[in-house]
Amino acid sequence: MSQSHRSPIPVVIIAGLLSVLTGTATAAPPDAVEQRLDRLEARWDHLEAELVAMRAALERVGAIDPKVATVAPEVTQRLSAVEDYANSLNGELGDVKATLAAQDQMLNAQSVADAQRLSLSSYGNFVAADRNNGNSVFDAESFEIVLSGQPHDRIGFFSELEFERAATVGADRGGEVLVEQAYVDFALSDAIALRSGVLLMPFGNVAADHYAPLRDMISKPLSSFAIVPSDWTDNGFGLVGDASLSDTWHFNYEAYLVAGLGQNIGPQSLRGGRQGFGVDNNSDKALIAHFGFSHGDNVRVGFAGYRGAYDDAGNRQLTGFGLDWNIQQSAFKVAGELLRMQAQRPGGMDAVYWGGYLRTGYELSRWLPVAFSGESFPDAKLFAFYQYDYVDADDITSLLGASTSEWQHSFGFRYEATRNWIFKVNYEISRAGRLPIRNGDSRAILAAIGYVF
C-alpha cells in the first residue's frame, strides 16, 4: 500500500488529541487563579477520558478493518506518548496548586501580623500669637504621641500621650505630660464593644476640634474651653459601636460611666471641675453619652448628654445637653456646636453655662491656577474660614444670679500642603461682659504650623 493511500484514522485520532490539548492551553479569562487552576484540572480529567475512549475505538475499528490493524501499533505508541506528557502536565499542575496554597497561607499569616502590629504616630502644633493686651509669644503648645494596635480580631487599644508646653515638667520652665486617652476595646459583636480606661469625653464637636493641627481654626472654640473643659478626659468604662441604617446613613454611639466633674467649678467656666485620675470627690458616678448620625462623608450630626453629682456630698446634679454638626458640600464647609450645662446650687436658681459656635469655610484653591499647588504638592488646598463664638456663664458662687459672657469673631486662612503639614493664620476680635472668660476685650493675630505623621 502506497504512502498516499495510508488510512486517515491515525491522523484523525492525533488531530482529536491536539484539539483537546489546544483547549487545555487556551488562555483562561482573567478570573481568580484558583478558578483557572480548577478549570485546567477539569480539562485534564476530560483529556484522560478522551484518551481511554480513543484506545477503545481503535481496538474496535482494528477488529473490523484489517487495514486499520496494520497501523494500530503506531497509533497506540503515539497515544502512550501523549498520555505520558499529559501525566507530567498533571503533576506540574498539582505542584502549582500546592505552591499557591502555601503562598496563600503565608499571605494570610502576613495579613494577621500586619493587623496585630503596633502603630506609632505623632502630631503637634506650633503657634505664634500677638495680642494687643499682652506680649507676643511663640508657643510650641503640644507634641502628642499616639500608640495603637489590634492584638486580636476582637481586641484593640488606643493611647495618646501629650507633652504640653513641656520645656520641663514640674520645674521652673513649666509644662506637663499627661495621658489624654488610653483605653482598650473588647468587641462583643459587630455593633457593640466594651471600652475601658482613660476616655476622651464625647461632649461637643470633638471629632472636628480635638486634634489641633486638623482643626480649621487655631484657637479652640470658646464653648470647648468654658462649657466643655477640653481636653476633658476621665476614667471609666462603657459601650461603643456603630451600625448601618441604610446604604447611605450610618449610626455610631458612645456611652460611658465615669467619675464626672467635681465641685471646683468656677464663676466663668467648668474647667476647674476636672478631677485627677483615680480619684472622685463623691460616690456618685456620671453618665455621658454621644449619638451620631452620618450621611457618607458629607454630613455628620451628633447629640450628647451628661448627668452626675458634682459636689462633695453627691447631692447637687450637673446636667448637660449638646448638639454638634459637620457638613461639607462641594467647596463649602459648615461646622458648629450648641452646648448647655446646668448646675444645681443650694438656696438659689441653677447656674447655667451655655454657648456654642458656628464656623463656615470655602475652598479657594479650586479657583486658583494649577501652578498654585506645584509639582511637589499637587493636592494642596487653600481654605478661607469665618467663625463666631459665644458663651454665657452664670457665677455659681453668687446667689444673686450674676453672670458674664464673651463672644469672638475669627477670620482665617488654612493652607494644607498635604494632610501631614498645615499652615494657618487667624485674626480674632474678642469682647467680654462682666468678667473675661478667656481673652476678654482683645484683638489678636495668630499663625500656626501643624503636623500629623
C-alpha positions, 0 to 999 in steps of 0.5 A: 500500500502506497504512502498516499493511500495510508488510512486517515484514522491515525491522523484523525485520532492525533488531530482529536488529541491536539484539539483537546490539548489546544483547549487545555492551553487556551488562555483562561479569562482573567478570573481568580487563579484558583478558578483557572487552576480548577478549570485546567484540572477539569480539562485534564480529567476530560483529556484522560477520558478522551484518551481511554475512549480513543484506545477503545475505538481503535481496538474496535475499528482494528477488529473490523478493518484489517487495514486499520490493524496494520497501523494500530501499533503506531497509533497506540505508541503515539497515544502512550506518548501523549498520555505520558506528557499529559501525566507530567502536565498533571503533576506540574499542575498539582505542584502549582496548586500546592505552591499557591496554597502555601503562598496563600497561607503565608499571605494570610499569616502576613495579613494577621501580623500586619493587623496585630502590629503596633502603630506609632504616630505623632502630631503637634502644633506650633503657634505664634500669637500677638495680642494687643493686651499682652506680649507676643509669644511663640508657643510650641503648645503640644507634641502628642504621641499616639500608640495603637494596635489590634492584638486580636480580631476582637481586641484593640487599644488606643493611647495618646500621650501629650507633652504640653508646653513641656520645656520641663515638667514640674520645674521652673520652665513649666509644662506637663505630660499627661495621658489624654486617652488610653483605653482598650476595646473588647468587641462583643459583636459587630455593633457593640464593644466594651471600652475601658480606661482613660476616655476622651469625653464625647461632649461637643464637636470633638471629632472636628476640634480635638486634634489641633493641627486638623482643626480649621481654626487655631484657637479652640472654640470658646464653648470647648474651653468654658462649657466643655473643659477640653481636653476633658478626659476621665476614667471609666468604662462603657459601650461603643459601636456603630451600625448601618441604617441604610446604604447611605446613613450610618449610626455610631454611639458612645456611652460611658460611666465615669467619675464626672466633674467635681465641685471646683467649678468656677464663676466663668467656666467648668474647667476647674471641675476636672478631677485627677485620675483615680480619684472622685470627690463623691460616690456618685458616678456620671453618665455621658453619652454621644449619638451620631448620625452620618450621611457618607462623608458629607454630613455628620450630626451628633447629640450628647448628654451628661448627668452626675453629682458634682459636689462633695456630698453627691447631692447637687446634679450637673446636667448637660445637653449638646448638639454638634454638626459637620457638613461639607458640600462641594467647596463649602464647609459648615461646622458648629456646636450648641452646648448647655450645662446646668448646675444645681446650687443650694438656696438659689436658681441653677447656674447655667453655662451655655454657648456654642459656635458656628464656623463656615469655610470655602475652598479657594484653591479650586479657583486658583491656577494649577501652578498654585499647588506645584509639582511637589504638592499637587493636592494642596488646598487653600481654605478661607474660614469665618467663625463666631463664638459665644458663651454665657456663664452664670457665677455659681458662687453668687446667689444673686444670679450674676453672670458674664459672657464673651463672644469672638469673631475669627477670620482665617486662612488654612493652607494644607500642603498635604494632610501631614503639614498645615499652615494657618493664620487667624485674626480674632476680635474678642469682647467680654461682659462682666468678667473675661472668660478667656481673652476678654476685650482683645484683638489678636493675630495668630499663625500656626504650623501643624503636623500629623505623621 
